[in-house]
Amino acid sequence: MSLLLLHLLLLSTTTTTSSPSPPIGVVYNPLPHPPKTHIVSSLRASTFTRVRLLDPSPSDIRAFSYSNLRLLLSLPNSYLPSFSASPSSSLRWASSHLLPFHPRSSISAVSLGHHSSSPSLLPALTNLRSSLLRLGLLHISVTTVVSFDSISPLFPPSAARFNSSVAPELIEFLSKTNSSFLIDVQPFHVYRTQPSTPIGFAVFADHPFGFRTDPFTGLRYRNLYDVMVDAAVSAVETEMKKGGRLPVVVSATGWPSRGGEEEPAEAGEVYAEMYLKGLVRHLESGVGTPMRREGAEEVYVFELFDNWARRGLESGRHWGVWFENLTGKYEGVDFSGAGRGAGGGGGCGWSVRVGVWVVVLVFLV
């Protein structure tokens, strides 16, 4: 009996790899109404995979038990004096807010301070970090939200640097503790203060010639969001030692649905919907930013509900994406898909389609 190879058929499909799309979360400032249980249920049914909780109480954190939503807890600047002055103060807070609920409530990080340049910031961060280690909460990182005003110039992004004296020590702390760099990226604020900014560039309204080129890198920018993220990346990497990389998290981004008489007419629902739709489309595309293929590690939409008690400009009260009856404000905005990797856990993972090589051997006996 002899074998004669008559035919070798090679079938192949192209192996393609798409970049990861960052998980999309939402900023939630706990309100008395609607009930927390209803909010958590609605968030679980939505496609948000992360929640940034502002100044949460123990009951706020408990409400997210077994929800499969990852929490970023944000503490205001009022905590800085006590946390920096006494390690026991941060230990008491962690013992009452974290230890009883983790890991039933999935807490990924604690952000301490908001846009603070106080000299008490770093001691407070250090003491809180030590408290978490003492309690065995090794996987909860400690960070802070940095103001975009601490970075200049905005353009070109590659030239952006910190103008705050706290930056080198803060970046060193984040690097040593494997924490992320958090920054608010609000193109509306840039548009409001720099009227020469084209509205299409600010709200992801693509135009064939609507790009700006960084003269130092040759990178092209087609939206203001990418400009701001890469400016933060450039500033961070300039401070990093030994060429390390620090993950950048967009801790708040959005567009107001209403503004006052003294504010731009573009503070309205039409442009808010354009921005949010463009943001989700951009993130889900997996293209990252011109400077970083992975872009931001996580992105938090600001915010879940309008905040009518917020002081200041009228636009500051109208950033919510849901009404208090838990329905969406924008019918055309779909938060689905982003960050939904294998297992549906919302992680930032690679989505890979692997080609199959098939060899068919036909034998004659």
Secondary structure, DSSP 8 states (H G I E B T S, - for coil): ---EEEEEEEE----EEE-----EEEEE---SSS-HHHHHHHHHHSS--EEEEES--HHHHHTTTTS--EEEEEE-GGGHHHHHH-HHHHHHHHHHHTTTTTTTS-EEEEEEEES---TTHHHHHHHHHHHHHHTT-TT-EEEEEE-GGGEE--SSGGG-EE--TTHHHHHHHHHHTT--EEEE--HHHHHHH-TTS-HHHHTT---TT--EE-TTT--EE-SHHHHHHHHHHHHHHHH-STT----EEEEEE---S---TTS-TT-SHHHHHHHHHHHHHHHHTT---SS-TT--SEEEES-SB--TT--SSGGGG---SB-TTS-BS-TT----STT--GGGS-----EEE----EEEEEEE-
